[in-house]
Amino acid sequence: MTKPAIPKALAPGTDVSWRWGAHVARGRIEQIFTEPVTRTIKGTEVKRNASPENPAYLVTQPRGGYALKSHSEVEAEG
């Protein structure tokens, strides 16, 4: 039995997208986390159980907002 492939972490500056309801949101990776992380975004505490196998990304959005996303939630643009 083979081990599942470890996803390659995306680099800061990479443009990404993710599903948000019936829409697609976009942003740019600013920071990468490989350990559990918590950030307060717009007054809401957001947690991601990041690891080297599934890193989390702090993403800036075009209108100036932030999002904390797991590797499994985003797709690289381009």
ABEGO torsion letter per residue (X at the ends): XBBBBBBBBBBBGBBBBBBBEABBBBBBBABBBABBBBBBBGGBBBBBBBBAABBBBBBBBAAGBBBBBBAAABBBBX
